[in-house]
């Protein structure tokens, strides 16, 4: 079954990453685009993971995972190769209604990390529901070349307009037309944006 696409607000959410190697570093790279309320548990940290932890000032517990470690966390990322440990943590998360992602093991995931591009307030995500992360990655790389750097400034302008204009049909119509014109001007005239 496919994954439901949802963007989760991480403000006030406690995130735990179990593991300190290369994959943990890759997950931290993505998480740090959205929150720094992250704790890492691992007996040792790889160079990149350690750099991320130090630069973001993340909390680190330098020891192996223990059963009680997921208490108080809203989201748990299991970035270890040990499938038995992945399963154990996933089952503990399920019992506590805590969202869990186990790297490269869709059987032990409540959610997956999409391939995404982020420019200011714009985030565009791609997923194959875990079938082929490589396809999502290369599609993202192709599409992100089409997104101009000016999108950040345009979105700031739209945000300002939304916050200052009175709500209603006229505002909605004006903002829709402005967005349509911006996008149409990005692409050749023979393409129509609906």
C-alpha positions in Angstrom: 0.0 0.0 0.0 1.2 3.5 -0.8 2.2 6.0 1.9 -0.1 9.0 2.5 1.8 12.2 1.7 1.7 14.5 4.8 3.9 17.4 5.9 4.3 17.2 9.7 4.9 20.3 11.8 7.8 19.3 14.1 7.6 22.3 16.4 7.4 20.9 20.0 8.0 17.4 18.8 10.8 15.4 20.4 12.8 13.4 17.8 15.1 10.5 18.6 17.7 9.1 16.2 19.1 5.7 17.2 22.5 5.2 15.5 25.5 7.4 14.7 26.9 6.2 11.4 26.6 7.4 7.8 22.9 6.7 7.5 22.1 8.5 10.8 24.0 11.5 9.4 21.9 11.4 6.2 18.7 11.4 8.3 20.0 14.3 10.5 20.8 16.3 7.4 17.1 16.1 6.4 15.7 16.5 9.9 17.8 19.6 10.6 16.0 21.4 7.7 12.9 21.3 9.9 13.9 21.0 13.6 16.8 20.8 16.0 14.8 19.2 18.8 16.7 15.9 18.2 18.5 13.5 20.5 21.0 11.0 19.2 21.7 7.7 20.9 24.8 5.7 19.8 27.9 4.3 21.3 30.0 6.2 18.8 29.4 8.8 16.1 30.8 8.9 12.5 32.6 12.0 11.5 29.8 13.6 9.5 27.2 12.8 12.2 29.5 14.2 14.9 29.9 17.4 12.9 26.1 17.8 12.5 25.5 17.1 16.2 28.1 19.6 17.3 27.1 22.4 14.8 23.4 22.1 15.7 24.0 21.6 19.4 22.0 18.3 19.5 21.8 16.2 22.6 23.9 13.0 22.4 23.7 9.9 24.6 26.9 7.9 23.9 25.9 4.3 24.7 23.9 1.5 23.1 20.1 1.8 22.9 18.1 0.7 25.9 14.5 -0.3 26.0 13.4 2.7 27.9 15.0 5.2 25.6 12.0 5.9 23.4 10.0 7.3 26.4 9.0 10.9 25.9 9.7 10.9 22.1 7.1 11.6 19.4 9.2 10.4 16.5 11.9 7.7 16.5 14.4 7.2 13.6 16.2 3.8 13.7 19.4 4.2 11.7 21.1 0.9 12.5 21.8 -2.1 10.4 20.7 -4.6 13.0 17.3 -5.8 11.8 16.4 -7.4 15.1 17.0 -4.1 16.9 14.9 -2.3 14.2 12.0 -4.7 14.8 12.3 -4.4 18.6 12.3 -0.6 18.5 9.5 -0.5 16.0 7.3 -2.7 18.1 8.0 -0.7 21.2 7.0 2.5 19.3 3.8 0.9 18.0 2.9 0.0 21.6 3.4 3.6 22.6 1.7 5.2 19.5 5.1 6.8 18.6 5.9 7.3 14.9 8.8 5.2 13.8 11.1 5.1 10.7 13.6 2.2 10.4 16.1 2.9 7.6 15.8 0.7 4.6 13.2 -1.5 6.3 9.7 -0.5 5.2 8.2 -3.3 7.3 9.3 -1.3 10.4 8.2 2.1 9.3 5.1 4.2 10.0 6.5 6.8 7.6 9.3 7.1 5.2 11.6 10.0 4.3 10.8 11.3 0.8 13.4 12.7 -1.5 12.7 16.4 -1.4 14.0 19.8 -2.4 13.6 22.8 -0.2 13.9 26.5 -1.3 12.8 28.8 1.4 9.2 28.0 2.3 8.8 25.7 -0.7 9.3 22.0 -0.1 8.6 19.6 -2.9 8.7 15.9 -2.0 8.9 12.7 -4.1 8.2 9.2 -3.0 7.8 5.8 -4.6 6.4 4.4 -1.3 9.8 2.7 -0.6 9.7 0.8 -3.9 12.7 2.7 -5.5 14.2 5.5 -3.5 16.7 5.9 -6.5 13.8 6.8 -8.9 12.5 9.4 -6.4 16.0 10.9 -6.0 16.7 11.2 -9.7 13.3 12.6 -10.4 13.8 15.2 -7.7 17.2 16.2 -9.1 15.6 16.8 -12.5 12.6 18.7 -11.2 14.5 20.9 -8.8 16.5 22.3 -11.7 13.2 23.8 -12.9 12.5 25.7 -9.6 14.1 29.1 -9.8 15.9 30.7 -6.8 13.4 33.6 -7.0 10.7 31.3 -5.7 11.8 32.2 -2.1 11.2 35.9 -2.7 8.0 35.3 -4.5 6.7 33.2 -1.6 7.7 35.9 0.9 5.6 38.4 -1.2 2.6 36.0 -1.3 2.9 35.5 2.5 2.9 39.2 3.1 -0.2 39.6 0.8 -2.0 36.8 2.6 -1.4 38.3 6.0 -2.4 41.9 5.0 -5.3 41.5 2.6 -8.8 40.7 4.1 -9.9 37.1 3.6 -12.5 36.4 1.0 -13.2 35.5 -2.6 -11.4 38.6 -4.0 -8.1 37.9 -2.1 -8.3 34.2 -3.2 -8.8 35.2 -6.8 -6.0 37.8 -6.8 -3.5 35.4 -5.1 -4.4 32.6 -7.5 -3.9 34.8 -10.5 -0.6 36.1 -9.2 0.6 32.5 -8.6 -0.6 31.4 -12.0 1.2 34.3 -13.8 4.4 33.6 -11.9 4.5 29.9 -12.8 3.5 30.5 -16.4 6.3 32.9 -16.8 8.8 30.3 -15.7 8.0 27.9 -18.5 7.6 28.2 -22.3 4.4 29.6 -23.5 3.3 26.4 -25.2 2.7 24.8 -21.8 -0.5 25.6 -19.9 -0.7 25.6 -16.1 -4.2 24.7 -14.9 
